[in-house]
Amino acid sequence: MRLIAKSPVGKNLKMVFTEKIKYEVKKLSHQSCCVYKNIGVEIHHIKPQAENGEDKLENAAPLCPSCHEIYGQNPTKRKFIRESRDIWYEIERL
Ligand SMILES: [Zn+2]
């Protein structure tokens, strides 16, 4: 059986990274979006929890609210987000 969350708050249900993971993502990205490089990020689940995506660093990407809106719900963009994040972390480390 498939459950589809339609309620306005449904989007935020169970989507929880620990403070430690959030801190780590913000640190690695210097608190900027991995796509548009905007300052101020939300921690995005690349694979949603609805599909058993885990609350781990590997599944977390720093996205600004705008990118979160555009790419967050789009499964075809997951590879793009993952790559953008990895490249961004790499650049920020230099
Ligand atoms: Zn963005």
PDB file of the backbone (N, CA, C, O) and the ligand in Angstrom, with CONECT records:
HET     ZN  A 101       1
ATOM      1  N   MET A   1       0.830  -1.196   0.000  1.00  0.00           N
ATOM      2  CA  MET A   1       0.000   0.000   0.000  1.00  0.00           C
ATOM      3  C   MET A   1       0.870   1.253   0.000  1.00  0.00           C
ATOM      4  O   MET A   1       1.860   1.341   0.726  1.00  0.00           O
ATOM      5  N   ARG A   2       0.488   2.199  -0.812  1.00  0.00           N
ATOM      6  CA  ARG A   2       1.251   3.452  -0.875  1.00  0.00           C
ATOM      7  C   ARG A   2       0.536   4.567  -0.148  1.00  0.00           C
ATOM      8  O   ARG A   2      -0.661   4.791  -0.330  1.00  0.00           O
ATOM      9  N   LEU A   3       1.281   5.249   0.663  1.00  0.00           N
ATOM     10  CA  LEU A   3       0.698   6.389   1.365  1.00  0.00           C
ATOM     11  C   LEU A   3       1.216   7.663   0.727  1.00  0.00           C
ATOM     12  O   LEU A   3       2.425   7.841   0.575  1.00  0.00           O
ATOM     13  N   ILE A   4       0.326   8.531   0.361  1.00  0.00           N
ATOM     14  CA  ILE A   4       0.750   9.799  -0.228  1.00  0.00           C
ATOM     15  C   ILE A   4       0.355  10.940   0.704  1.00  0.00           C
ATOM     16  O   ILE A   4      -0.822  11.157   0.992  1.00  0.00           O
ATOM     17  N   ALA A   5       1.363  11.652   1.160  1.00  0.00           N
ATOM     18  CA  ALA A   5       1.110  12.756   2.076  1.00  0.00           C
ATOM     19  C   ALA A   5       0.626  13.978   1.316  1.00  0.00           C
ATOM     20  O   ALA A   5       1.357  14.533   0.497  1.00  0.00           O
ATOM     21  N   LYS A   6      -0.582  14.392   1.579  1.00  0.00           N
ATOM     22  CA  LYS A   6      -1.129  15.550   0.880  1.00  0.00           C
ATOM     23  C   LYS A   6      -1.277  16.749   1.804  1.00  0.00           C
ATOM     24  O   LYS A   6      -1.509  17.868   1.345  1.00  0.00           O
ATOM     25  N   SER A   7      -1.148  16.522   3.069  1.00  0.00           N
ATOM     26  CA  SER A   7      -1.338  17.632   4.004  1.00  0.00           C
ATOM     27  C   SER A   7      -0.196  18.625   3.872  1.00  0.00           C
ATOM     28  O   SER A   7       0.914  18.243   3.502  1.00  0.00           O
ATOM     29  N   PRO A   8      -0.451  19.897   4.169  1.00  0.00           N
ATOM     30  CA  PRO A   8       0.587  20.934   4.029  1.00  0.00           C
ATOM     31  C   PRO A   8       1.814  20.648   4.887  1.00  0.00           C
ATOM     32  O   PRO A   8       2.928  21.025   4.524  1.00  0.00           O
ATOM     33  N   VAL A   9       1.618  19.993   6.005  1.00  0.00           N
ATOM     34  CA  VAL A   9       2.764  19.721   6.876  1.00  0.00           C
ATOM     35  C   VAL A   9       3.426  18.399   6.516  1.00  0.00           C
ATOM     36  O   VAL A   9       4.496  18.076   7.029  1.00  0.00           O
ATOM     37  N   GLY A  10       2.797  17.646   5.645  1.00  0.00           N
ATOM     38  CA  GLY A  10       3.317  16.324   5.295  1.00  0.00           C
ATOM     39  C   GLY A  10       4.743  16.340   4.796  1.00  0.00           C
ATOM     40  O   GLY A  10       5.510  15.405   5.025  1.00  0.00           O
ATOM     41  N   LYS A  11       5.084  17.411   4.115  1.00  0.00           N
ATOM     42  CA  LYS A  11       6.406  17.579   3.543  1.00  0.00           C
ATOM     43  C   LYS A  11       7.516  17.456   4.588  1.00  0.00           C
ATOM     44  O   LYS A  11       8.600  16.944   4.307  1.00  0.00           O
ATOM     45  N   ASN A  12       7.230  17.929   5.779  1.00  0.00           N
ATOM     46  CA  ASN A  12       8.268  17.952   6.803  1.00  0.00           C
ATOM     47  C   ASN A  12       8.224  16.752   7.752  1.00  0.00           C
ATOM     48  O   ASN A  12       9.033  16.649   8.674  1.00  0.00           O
ATOM     49  N   LEU A  13       7.303  15.877   7.524  1.00  0.00           N
ATOM     50  CA  LEU A  13       7.196  14.730   8.412  1.00  0.00           C
ATOM     51  C   LEU A  13       8.433  13.848   8.340  1.00  0.00           C
ATOM     52  O   LEU A  13       8.886  13.473   7.258  1.00  0.00           O
ATOM     53  N   LYS A  14       8.967  13.526   9.502  1.00  0.00           N
ATOM     54  CA  LYS A  14      10.057  12.566   9.631  1.00  0.00           C
ATOM     55  C   LYS A  14      11.365  12.980   8.956  1.00  0.00           C
ATOM     56  O   LYS A  14      12.343  12.233   9.005  1.00  0.00           O
ATOM     57  N   MET A  15      11.400  14.157   8.328  1.00  0.00           N
ATOM     58  CA  MET A  15      12.623  14.581   7.664  1.00  0.00           C
ATOM     59  C   MET A  15      13.573  15.196   8.686  1.00  0.00           C
ATOM     60  O   MET A  15      13.580  16.412   8.879  1.00  0.00           O
ATOM     61  N   VAL A  16      14.363  14.369   9.330  1.00  0.00           N
ATOM     62  CA  VAL A  16      15.197  14.904  10.396  1.00  0.00           C
ATOM     63  C   VAL A  16      16.641  14.424  10.314  1.00  0.00           C
ATOM     64  O   VAL A  16      16.922  13.230  10.418  1.00  0.00           O
ATOM     65  N   PHE A  17      17.539  15.366  10.128  1.00  0.00           N
ATOM     66  CA  PHE A  17      18.957  15.063  10.258  1.00  0.00           C
ATOM     67  C   PHE A  17      19.356  15.487  11.664  1.00  0.00           C
ATOM     68  O   PHE A  17      18.777  16.426  12.211  1.00  0.00           O
ATOM     69  N   THR A  18      20.304  14.833  12.241  1.00  0.00           N
ATOM     70  CA  THR A  18      20.774  15.246  13.563  1.00  0.00           C
ATOM     71  C   THR A  18      21.502  16.583  13.432  1.00  0.00           C
ATOM     72  O   THR A  18      21.946  16.955  12.346  1.00  0.00           O
ATOM     73  N   GLU A  19      21.618  17.294  14.539  1.00  0.00           N
ATOM     74  CA  GLU A  19      22.318  18.569  14.543  1.00  0.00           C
ATOM     75  C   GLU A  19      23.766  18.388  14.072  1.00  0.00           C
ATOM     76  O   GLU A  19      24.332  19.261  13.413  1.00  0.00           O
ATOM     77  N   LYS A  20      24.342  17.256  14.417  1.00  0.00           N
ATOM     78  CA  LYS A  20      25.721  16.966  14.046  1.00  0.00           C
ATOM     79  C   LYS A  20      25.874  16.884  12.523  1.00  0.00           C
ATOM     80  O   LYS A  20      26.813  17.438  11.952  1.00  0.00           O
ATOM     81  N   ILE A  21      24.944  16.190  11.883  1.00  0.00           N
ATOM     82  CA  ILE A  21      24.981  16.063  10.423  1.00  0.00           C
ATOM     83  C   ILE A  21      24.756  17.426   9.769  1.00  0.00           C
ATOM     84  O   ILE A  21      25.452  17.798   8.824  1.00  0.00           O
ATOM     85  N   LYS A  22      23.777  18.159  10.285  1.00  0.00           N
ATOM     86  CA  LYS A  22      23.497  19.490   9.723  1.00  0.00           C
ATOM     87  C   LYS A  22      24.735  20.379   9.824  1.00  0.00           C
ATOM     88  O   LYS A  22      25.087  21.098   8.888  1.00  0.00           O
ATOM     89  N   TYR A  23      25.375  20.311  10.972  1.00  0.00           N
ATOM     90  CA  TYR A  23      26.584  21.117  11.197  1.00  0.00           C
ATOM     91  C   TYR A  23      27.666  20.722  10.201  1.00  0.00           C
ATOM     92  O   TYR A  23      28.333  21.575   9.616  1.00  0.00           O
ATOM     93  N   GLU A  24      27.825  19.434  10.022  1.00  0.00           N
ATOM     94  CA  GLU A  24      28.846  18.912   9.122  1.00  0.00           C
ATOM     95  C   GLU A  24      28.594  19.384   7.680  1.00  0.00           C
ATOM     96  O   GLU A  24      29.523  19.802   6.990  1.00  0.00           O
ATOM     97  N   VAL A  25      27.347  19.314   7.237  1.00  0.00           N
ATOM     98  CA  VAL A  25      26.990  19.741   5.877  1.00  0.00           C
ATOM     99  C   VAL A  25      27.248  21.237   5.704  1.00  0.00           C
ATOM    100  O   VAL A  25      27.776  21.672   4.680  1.00  0.00           O
ATOM    101  N   LYS A  26      26.869  22.019   6.720  1.00  0.00           N
ATOM    102  CA  LYS A  26      27.081  23.467   6.649  1.00  0.00           C
ATOM    103  C   LYS A  26      28.560  23.806   6.624  1.00  0.00           C
ATOM    104  O   LYS A  26      28.989  24.732   5.936  1.00  0.00           O
ATOM    105  N   LYS A  27      29.321  23.052   7.376  1.00  0.00           N
ATOM    106  CA  LYS A  27      30.759  23.292   7.436  1.00  0.00           C
ATOM    107  C   LYS A  27      31.406  22.963   6.088  1.00  0.00           C
ATOM    108  O   LYS A  27      32.193  23.748   5.558  1.00  0.00           O
ATOM    109  N   LEU A  28      31.066  21.805   5.548  1.00  0.00           N
ATOM    110  CA  LEU A  28      31.643  21.365   4.273  1.00  0.00           C
ATOM    111  C   LEU A  28      31.276  22.298   3.127  1.00  0.00           C
ATOM    112  O   LEU A  28      32.064  22.492   2.202  1.00  0.00           O
ATOM    113  N   SER A  29      30.092  22.867   3.187  1.00  0.00           N
ATOM    114  CA  SER A  29      29.614  23.712   2.084  1.00  0.00           C
ATOM    115  C   SER A  29      29.828  25.193   2.355  1.00  0.00           C
ATOM    116  O   SER A  29      29.480  26.035   1.528  1.00  0.00           O
ATOM    117  N   HIS A  30      30.405  25.514   3.519  1.00  0.00           N
ATOM    118  CA  HIS A  30      30.515  26.909   3.963  1.00  0.00           C
ATOM    119  C   HIS A  30      29.146  27.573   3.913  1.00  0.00           C
ATOM    120  O   HIS A  30      29.017  28.743   3.554  1.00  0.00           O
ATOM    121  N   GLN A  31      28.153  26.819   4.272  1.00  0.00           N
ATOM    122  CA  GLN A  31      26.765  27.287   4.353  1.00  0.00           C
ATOM    123  C   GLN A  31      26.252  27.868   3.049  1.00  0.00           C
ATOM    124  O   GLN A  31      25.421  28.776   3.051  1.00  0.00           O
ATOM    125  N   SER A  32      26.749  27.345   1.932  1.00  0.00           N
ATOM    126  CA  SER A  32      26.189  27.830   0.675  1.00  0.00           C
ATOM    127  C   SER A  32      25.673  26.678  -0.183  1.00  0.00           C
ATOM    128  O   SER A  32      26.159  25.550  -0.115  1.00  0.00           O
ATOM    129  N   CYS A  33      24.686  27.004  -0.978  1.00  0.00           N
ATOM    130  CA  CYS A  33      23.989  26.044  -1.826  1.00  0.00           C
ATOM    131  C   CYS A  33      24.949  25.385  -2.823  1.00  0.00           C
ATOM    132  O   CYS A  33      25.770  26.073  -3.429  1.00  0.00           O
ATOM    133  N   CYS A  34      24.857  24.082  -2.998  1.00  0.00           N
ATOM    134  CA  CYS A  34      25.787  23.383  -3.888  1.00  0.00           C
ATOM    135  C   CYS A  34      25.446  23.594  -5.365  1.00  0.00           C
ATOM    136  O   CYS A  34      26.236  23.225  -6.234  1.00  0.00           O
ATOM    137  N   VAL A  35      24.288  24.179  -5.664  1.00  0.00           N
ATOM    138  CA  VAL A  35      23.915  24.431  -7.062  1.00  0.00           C
ATOM    139  C   VAL A  35      24.137  25.902  -7.429  1.00  0.00           C
ATOM    140  O   VAL A  35      24.912  26.206  -8.336  1.00  0.00           O
ATOM    141  N   TYR A  36      23.461  26.808  -6.731  1.00  0.00           N
ATOM    142  CA  TYR A  36      23.562  28.228  -7.070  1.00  0.00           C
ATOM    143  C   TYR A  36      24.537  29.007  -6.188  1.00  0.00           C
ATOM    144  O   TYR A  36      24.752  30.202  -6.393  1.00  0.00           O
ATOM    145  N   LYS A  37      25.111  28.333  -5.225  1.00  0.00           N
ATOM    146  CA  LYS A  37      26.108  28.938  -4.326  1.00  0.00           C
ATOM    147  C   LYS A  37      25.547  30.068  -3.462  1.00  0.00           C
ATOM    148  O   LYS A  37      26.299  30.880  -2.924  1.00  0.00           O
ATOM    149  N   ASN A  38      24.236  30.112  -3.336  1.00  0.00           N
ATOM    150  CA  ASN A  38      23.641  31.115  -2.445  1.00  0.00           C
ATOM    151  C   ASN A  38      23.982  30.794  -0.999  1.00  0.00           C
ATOM    152  O   ASN A  38      24.102  29.630  -0.617  1.00  0.00           O
ATOM    153  N   ILE A  39      24.136  31.836  -0.207  1.00  0.00           N
ATOM    154  CA  ILE A  39      24.370  31.646   1.217  1.00  0.00           C
ATOM    155  C   ILE A  39      23.040  31.348   1.902  1.00  0.00           C
ATOM    156  O   ILE A  39      22.005  31.931   1.576  1.00  0.00           O
ATOM    157  N   GLY A  40      23.095  30.444   2.838  1.00  0.00           N
ATOM    158  CA  GLY A  40      21.876  30.087   3.575  1.00  0.00           C
ATOM    159  C   GLY A  40      21.283  28.816   3.033  1.00  0.00           C
ATOM    160  O   GLY A  40      20.635  28.831   1.987  1.00  0.00           O
ATOM    161  N   VAL A  41      21.494  27.708   3.728  1.00  0.00           N
ATOM    162  CA  VAL A  41      21.067  26.433   3.160  1.00  0.00           C
ATOM    163  C   VAL A  41      20.094  25.664   4.051  1.00  0.00           C
ATOM    164  O   VAL A  41      20.041  25.826   5.270  1.00  0.00           O
ATOM    165  N   GLU A  42      19.337  24.827   3.372  1.00  0.00           N
ATOM    166  CA  GLU A  42      18.507  23.836   4.034  1.00  0.00           C
ATOM    167  C   GLU A  42      19.174  22.506   3.736  1.00  0.00           C
ATOM    168  O   GLU A  42      19.759  22.328   2.668  1.00  0.00           O
ATOM    169  N   ILE A  43      19.089  21.587   4.660  1.00  0.00           N
ATOM    170  CA  ILE A  43      19.718  20.292   4.434  1.00  0.00           C
ATOM    171  C   ILE A  43      18.699  19.364   3.773  1.00  0.00           C
ATOM    172  O   ILE A  43      17.677  18.996   4.353  1.00  0.00           O
ATOM    173  N   HIS A  44      19.024  19.010   2.543  1.00  0.00           N
ATOM    174  CA  HIS A  44      18.103  18.245   1.705  1.00  0.00           C
ATOM    175  C   HIS A  44      18.407  16.747   1.737  1.00  0.00           C
ATOM    176  O   HIS A  44      19.569  16.343   1.723  1.00  0.00           O
ATOM    177  N   HIS A  45      17.357  15.932   1.780  1.00  0.00           N
ATOM    178  CA  HIS A  45      17.525  14.487   1.639  1.00  0.00           C
ATOM    179  C   HIS A  45      17.584  14.174   0.151  1.00  0.00           C
ATOM    180  O   HIS A  45      16.590  14.370  -0.548  1.00  0.00           O
ATOM    181  N   ILE A  46      18.705  13.700  -0.351  1.00  0.00           N
ATOM    182  CA  ILE A  46      18.809  13.384  -1.774  1.00  0.00           C
ATOM    183  C   ILE A  46      17.838  12.251  -2.098  1.00  0.00           C
ATOM    184  O   ILE A  46      17.054  12.339  -3.043  1.00  0.00           O
ATOM    185  N   LYS A  47      17.903  11.213  -1.318  1.00  0.00           N
ATOM    186  CA  LYS A  47      16.901  10.155  -1.420  1.00  0.00           C
ATOM    187  C   LYS A  47      15.944  10.351  -0.251  1.00  0.00           C
ATOM    188  O   LYS A  47      16.348  10.257   0.908  1.00  0.00           O
ATOM    189  N   PRO A  48      14.675  10.623  -0.553  1.00  0.00           N
ATOM    190  CA  PRO A  48      13.742  10.952   0.528  1.00  0.00           C
ATOM    191  C   PRO A  48      13.521   9.802   1.508  1.00  0.00           C
ATOM    192  O   PRO A  48      13.676   8.628   1.171  1.00  0.00           O
ATOM    193  N   GLN A  49      13.159  10.177   2.717  1.00  0.00           N
ATOM    194  CA  GLN A  49      12.916   9.150   3.728  1.00  0.00           C
ATOM    195  C   GLN A  49      11.759   8.244   3.331  1.00  0.00           C
ATOM    196  O   GLN A  49      11.691   7.087   3.745  1.00  0.00           O
ATOM    197  N   ALA A  50      10.861   8.776   2.533  1.00  0.00           N
ATOM    198  CA  ALA A  50       9.732   7.974   2.065  1.00  0.00           C
ATOM    199  C   ALA A  50      10.218   6.775   1.258  1.00  0.00           C
ATOM    200  O   ALA A  50       9.511   5.776   1.122  1.00  0.00           O
ATOM    201  N   GLU A  51      11.447   6.887   0.721  1.00  0.00           N
ATOM    202  CA  GLU A  51      12.036   5.767  -0.028  1.00  0.00           C
ATOM    203  C   GLU A  51      13.197   5.163   0.745  1.00  0.00           C
ATOM    204  O   GLU A  51      14.133   4.611   0.168  1.00  0.00           O
ATOM    205  N   ASN A  52      13.115   5.279   2.046  1.00  0.00           N
ATOM    206  CA  ASN A  52      14.142   4.743   2.942  1.00  0.00           C
ATOM    207  C   ASN A  52      15.492   5.444   2.816  1.00  0.00           C
ATOM    208  O   ASN A  52      16.533   4.852   3.103  1.00  0.00           O
ATOM    209  N   GLY A  53      15.475   6.699   2.388  1.00  0.00           N
ATOM    210  CA  GLY A  53      16.704   7.498   2.398  1.00  0.00           C
ATOM    211  C   GLY A  53      17.139   7.695   3.836  1.00  0.00           C
ATOM    212  O   GLY A  53      16.310   7.913   4.720  1.00  0.00           O
ATOM    213  N   GLU A  54      18.434   7.619   4.068  1.00  0.00           N
ATOM    214  CA  GLU A  54      18.921   7.671   5.436  1.00  0.00           C
ATOM    215  C   GLU A  54      19.296   9.083   5.875  1.00  0.00           C
ATOM    216  O   GLU A  54      19.578   9.957   5.055  1.00  0.00           O
ATOM    217  N   ASP A  55      19.292   9.279   7.187  1.00  0.00           N
ATOM    218  CA  ASP A  55      19.687  10.569   7.769  1.00  0.00           C
ATOM    219  C   ASP A  55      21.197  10.602   7.958  1.00  0.00           C
ATOM    220  O   ASP A  55      21.701  10.837   9.057  1.00  0.00           O
ATOM    221  N   LYS A  56      21.902  10.363   6.865  1.00  0.00           N
ATOM    222  CA  LYS A  56      23.362  10.334   6.943  1.00  0.00           C
ATOM    223  C   LYS A  56      23.975  11.386   6.043  1.00  0.00           C
ATOM    224  O   LYS A  56      23.331  11.911   5.134  1.00  0.00           O
ATOM    225  N   LEU A  57      25.236  11.682   6.316  1.00  0.00           N
ATOM    226  CA  LEU A  57      25.945  12.707   5.561  1.00  0.00           C
ATOM    227  C   LEU A  57      25.910  12.419   4.066  1.00  0.00           C
ATOM    228  O   LEU A  57      25.754  13.332   3.255  1.00  0.00           O
ATOM    229  N   GLU A  58      26.055  11.162   3.706  1.00  0.00           N
ATOM    230  CA  GLU A  58      26.072  10.753   2.307  1.00  0.00           C
ATOM    231  C   GLU A  58      24.763  11.102   1.590  1.00  0.00           C
ATOM    232  O   GLU A  58      24.747  11.326   0.380  1.00  0.00           O
ATOM    233  N   ASN A  59      23.683  11.144   2.343  1.00  0.00           N
ATOM    234  CA  ASN A  59      22.373  11.411   1.745  1.00  0.00           C
ATOM    235  C   ASN A  59      21.931  12.866   1.920  1.00  0.00           C
ATOM    236  O   ASN A  59      20.795  13.219   1.602  1.00  0.00           O
ATOM    237  N   ALA A  60      22.825  13.696   2.421  1.00  0.00           N
ATOM    238  CA  ALA A  60      22.471  15.088   2.697  1.00  0.00           C
ATOM    239  C   ALA A  60      23.130  16.040   1.720  1.00  0.00           C
ATOM    240  O   ALA A  60      24.308  15.885   1.398  1.00  0.00           O
ATOM    241  N   ALA A  61      22.380  17.028   1.245  1.00  0.00           N
ATOM    242  CA  ALA A  61      22.952  18.030   0.349  1.00  0.00           C
ATOM    243  C   ALA A  61      22.528  19.428   0.791  1.00  0.00           C
ATOM    244  O   ALA A  61      21.381  19.637   1.185  1.00  0.00           O
ATOM    245  N   PRO A  62      23.464  20.392   0.724  1.00  0.00           N
ATOM    246  CA  PRO A  62      23.123  21.761   1.070  1.00  0.00           C
ATOM    247  C   PRO A  62      22.439  22.460  -0.099  1.00  0.00           C
ATOM    248  O   PRO A  62      23.049  22.660  -1.150  1.00  0.00           O
ATOM    249  N   LEU A  63      21.182  22.830   0.079  1.00  0.00           N
ATOM    250  CA  LEU A  63      20.447  23.527  -0.982  1.00  0.00           C
ATOM    251  C   LEU A  63      19.808  24.791  -0.418  1.00  0.00           C
ATOM    252  O   LEU A  63      19.310  24.793   0.708  1.00  0.00           O
ATOM    253  N   CYS A  64      19.824  25.872  -1.207  1.00  0.00           N
ATOM    254  CA  CYS A  64      19.112  27.078  -0.792  1.00  0.00           C
ATOM    255  C   CYS A  64      17.614  26.797  -0.959  1.00  0.00           C
ATOM    256  O   CYS A  64      17.243  25.860  -1.666  1.00  0.00           O
ATOM    257  N   PRO A  65      16.759  27.583  -0.329  1.00  0.00           N
ATOM    258  CA  PRO A  65      15.316  27.325  -0.417  1.00  0.00           C
ATOM    259  C   PRO A  65      14.822  27.240  -1.858  1.00  0.00           C
ATOM    260  O   PRO A  65      13.936  26.443  -2.168  1.00  0.00           O
ATOM    261  N   SER A  66      15.390  28.055  -2.732  1.00  0.00           N
ATOM    262  CA  SER A  66      14.974  28.060  -4.126  1.00  0.00           C
ATOM    263  C   SER A  66      15.295  26.734  -4.830  1.00  0.00           C
ATOM    264  O   SER A  66      14.444  26.172  -5.520  1.00  0.00           O
ATOM    265  N   CYS A  67      16.531  26.239  -4.652  1.00  0.00           N
ATOM    266  CA  CYS A  67      16.899  24.959  -5.254  1.00  0.00           C
ATOM    267  C   CYS A  67      16.147  23.807  -4.613  1.00  0.00           C
ATOM    268  O   CYS A  67      15.794  22.829  -5.271  1.00  0.00           O
ATOM    269  N   HIS A  68      15.910  23.943  -3.318  1.00  0.00           N
ATOM    270  CA  HIS A  68      15.164  22.907  -2.619  1.00  0.00           C
ATOM    271  C   HIS A  68      13.791  22.756  -3.271  1.00  0.00           C
ATOM    272  O   HIS A  68      13.285  21.649  -3.455  1.00  0.00           O
ATOM    273  N   GLU A  69      13.207  23.902  -3.612  1.00  0.00           N
ATOM    274  CA  GLU A  69      11.898  23.933  -4.253  1.00  0.00           C
ATOM    275  C   GLU A  69      11.960  23.316  -5.658  1.00  0.00           C
ATOM    276  O   GLU A  69      11.101  22.520  -6.038  1.00  0.00           O
ATOM    277  N   ILE A  70      12.992  23.701  -6.419  1.00  0.00           N
ATOM    278  CA  ILE A  70      13.110  23.260  -7.809  1.00  0.00           C
ATOM    279  C   ILE A  70      13.519  21.792  -7.932  1.00  0.00           C
ATOM    280  O   ILE A  70      12.911  21.030  -8.684  1.00  0.00           O
ATOM    281  N   TYR A  71      14.562  21.404  -7.180  1.00  0.00           N
ATOM    282  CA  TYR A  71      15.130  20.074  -7.353  1.00  0.00           C
ATOM    283  C   TYR A  71      14.698  19.064  -6.299  1.00  0.00           C
ATOM    284  O   TYR A  71      14.755  17.852  -6.511  1.00  0.00           O
ATOM    285  N   GLY A  72      14.262  19.596  -5.155  1.00  0.00           N
ATOM    286  CA  GLY A  72      13.969  18.731  -4.015  1.00  0.00           C
ATOM    287  C   GLY A  72      13.029  17.572  -4.306  1.00  0.00           C
ATOM    288  O   GLY A  72      13.234  16.454  -3.834  1.00  0.00           O
ATOM    289  N   GLN A  73      12.001  17.855  -5.087  1.00  0.00           N
ATOM    290  CA  GLN A  73      10.984  16.821  -5.320  1.00  0.00           C
ATOM    291  C   GLN A  73      11.186  16.099  -6.647  1.00  0.00           C
ATOM    292  O   GLN A  73      10.330  15.318  -7.062  1.00  0.00           O
ATOM    293  N   ASN A  74      12.288  16.347  -7.305  1.00  0.00           N
ATOM    294  CA  ASN A  74      12.494  15.786  -8.639  1.00  0.00           C
ATOM    295  C   ASN A  74      13.502  14.632  -8.644  1.00  0.00           C
ATOM    296  O   ASN A  74      14.710  14.861  -8.592  1.00  0.00           O
ATOM    297  N   PRO A  75      13.004  13.398  -8.707  1.00  0.00           N
ATOM    298  CA  PRO A  75      13.884  12.222  -8.624  1.00  0.00           C
ATOM    299  C   PRO A  75      14.935  12.179  -9.727  1.00  0.00           C
ATOM    300  O   PRO A  75      16.010  11.613  -9.526  1.00  0.00           O
ATOM    301  N   THR A  76      14.647  12.767 -10.894  1.00  0.00           N
ATOM    302  CA  THR A  76      15.607  12.703 -11.998  1.00  0.00           C
ATOM    303  C   THR A  76      16.814  13.608 -11.746  1.00  0.00           C
ATOM    304  O   THR A  76      17.816  13.518 -12.455  1.00  0.00           O
ATOM    305  N   LYS A  77      16.721  14.473 -10.744  1.00  0.00           N
ATOM    306  CA  LYS A  77      17.825  15.395 -10.448  1.00  0.00           C
ATOM    307  C   LYS A  77      18.729  14.896  -9.323  1.00  0.00           C
ATOM    308  O   LYS A  77      19.660  15.595  -8.925  1.00  0.00           O
ATOM    309  N   ARG A  78      18.468  13.709  -8.814  1.00  0.00           N
ATOM    310  CA  ARG A  78      19.250  13.232  -7.667  1.00  0.00           C
ATOM    311  C   ARG A  78      20.730  13.081  -7.974  1.00  0.00           C
ATOM    312  O   ARG A  78      21.586  13.449  -7.169  1.00  0.00           O
ATOM    313  N   LYS A  79      21.020  12.533  -9.155  1.00  0.00           N
ATOM    314  CA  LYS A  79      22.418  12.337  -9.535  1.00  0.00           C
ATOM    315  C   LYS A  79      23.099  13.704  -9.668  1.00  0.00           C
ATOM    316  O   LYS A  79      24.236  13.902  -9.239  1.00  0.00           O
ATOM    317  N   PHE A  80      22.364  14.633 -10.274  1.00  0.00           N
ATOM    318  CA  PHE A  80      22.870  15.993 -10.451  1.00  0.00           C
ATOM    319  C   PHE A  80      23.173  16.645  -9.096  1.00  0.00           C
ATOM    320  O   PHE A  80      24.220  17.268  -8.921  1.00  0.00           O
ATOM    321  N   ILE A  81      22.265  16.500  -8.162  1.00  0.00           N
ATOM    322  CA  ILE A  81      22.455  17.080  -6.824  1.00  0.00           C
ATOM    323  C   ILE A  81      23.655  16.452  -6.131  1.00  0.00           C
ATOM    324  O   ILE A  81      24.475  17.144  -5.528  1.00  0.00           O
ATOM    325  N   ARG A  82      23.745  15.127  -6.228  1.00  0.00           N
ATOM    326  CA  ARG A  82      24.839  14.415  -5.577  1.00  0.00           C
ATOM    327  C   ARG A  82      26.192  14.863  -6.148  1.00  0.00           C
ATOM    328  O   ARG A  82      27.143  15.102  -5.404  1.00  0.00           O
ATOM    329  N   GLU A  83      26.258  14.969  -7.456  1.00  0.00           N
ATOM    330  CA  GLU A  83      27.498  15.400  -8.105  1.00  0.00           C
ATOM    331  C   GLU A  83      27.822  16.848  -7.760  1.00  0.00           C
ATOM    332  O   GLU A  83      28.967  17.179  -7.450  1.00  0.00           O
ATOM    333  N   SER A  84      26.817  17.698  -7.814  1.00  0.00           N
ATOM    334  CA  SER A  84      27.023  19.111  -7.489  1.00  0.00           C
ATOM    335  C   SER A  84      27.564  19.239  -6.074  1.00  0.00           C
ATOM    336  O   SER A  84      28.470  20.030  -5.811  1.00  0.00           O
ATOM    337  N   ARG A  85      27.000  18.454  -5.167  1.00  0.00           N
ATOM    338  CA  ARG A  85      27.441  18.499  -3.779  1.00  0.00           C
ATOM    339  C   ARG A  85      28.892  18.042  -3.642  1.00  0.00           C
ATOM    340  O   ARG A  85      29.699  18.699  -2.985  1.00  0.00           O
ATOM    341  N   ASP A  86      29.212  16.912  -4.268  1.00  0.00           N
ATOM    342  CA  ASP A  86      30.574  16.389  -4.151  1.00  0.00           C
ATOM    343  C   ASP A  86      31.602  17.367  -4.711  1.00  0.00           C
ATOM    344  O   ASP A  86      32.662  17.580  -4.123  1.00  0.00           O
ATOM    345  N   ILE A  87      31.269  17.960  -5.861  1.00  0.00           N
ATOM    346  CA  ILE A  87      32.176  18.933  -6.479  1.00  0.00           C
ATOM    347  C   ILE A  87      32.301  20.169  -5.584  1.00  0.00           C
ATOM    348  O   ILE A  87      33.393  20.709  -5.407  1.00  0.00           O
ATOM    349  N   TRP A  88      31.194  20.600  -5.036  1.00  0.00           N
ATOM    350  CA  TRP A  88      31.177  21.779  -4.173  1.00  0.00           C
ATOM    351  C   TRP A  88      32.003  21.565  -2.905  1.00  0.00           C
ATOM    352  O   TRP A  88      32.768  22.440  -2.500  1.00  0.00           O
ATOM    353  N   TYR A  89      31.846  20.416  -2.293  1.00  0.00           N
ATOM    354  CA  TYR A  89      32.641  20.096  -1.094  1.00  0.00           C
ATOM    355  C   TYR A  89      34.127  20.106  -1.445  1.00  0.00           C
ATOM    356  O   TYR A  89      34.967  20.577  -0.678  1.00  0.00           O
ATOM    357  N   GLU A  90      34.421  19.574  -2.624  1.00  0.00           N
ATOM    358  CA  GLU A  90      35.800  19.494  -3.094  1.00  0.00           C
ATOM    359  C   GLU A  90      36.393  20.888  -3.265  1.00  0.00           C
ATOM    360  O   GLU A  90      37.513  21.158  -2.832  1.00  0.00           O
ATOM    361  N   ILE A  91      35.633  21.757  -3.897  1.00  0.00           N
ATOM    362  CA  ILE A  91      36.093  23.133  -4.137  1.00  0.00           C
ATOM    363  C   ILE A  91      36.274  23.873  -2.819  1.00  0.00           C
ATOM    364  O   ILE A  91      37.269  24.574  -2.634  1.00  0.00           O
ATOM    365  N   GLU A  92      35.331  23.725  -1.912  1.00  0.00           N
ATOM    366  CA  GLU A  92      35.384  24.448  -0.649  1.00  0.00           C
ATOM    367  C   GLU A  92      36.548  24.005   0.226  1.00  0.00           C
ATOM    368  O   GLU A  92      36.989  24.737   1.112  1.00  0.00           O
ATOM    369  N   ARG A  93      37.030  22.820  -0.029  1.00  0.00           N
ATOM    370  CA  ARG A  93      38.125  22.287   0.768  1.00  0.00           C
ATOM    371  C   ARG A  93      39.485  22.861   0.343  1.00  0.00           C
ATOM    372  O   ARG A  93      40.444  22.852   1.115  1.00  0.00           O
ATOM    373  N   LEU A  94      39.547  23.355  -0.887  1.00  0.00           N
ATOM    374  CA  LEU A  94      40.820  23.849  -1.426  1.00  0.00           C
ATOM    375  C   LEU A  94      41.306  25.127  -0.743  1.00  0.00           C
ATOM    376  O   LEU A  94      42.362  25.652  -1.096  1.00  0.00           O
TER     377      LEU A  94
HETATM  378 ZN    ZN A 101      20.425  26.895  -4.562  1.00  0.00          ZN2+
END
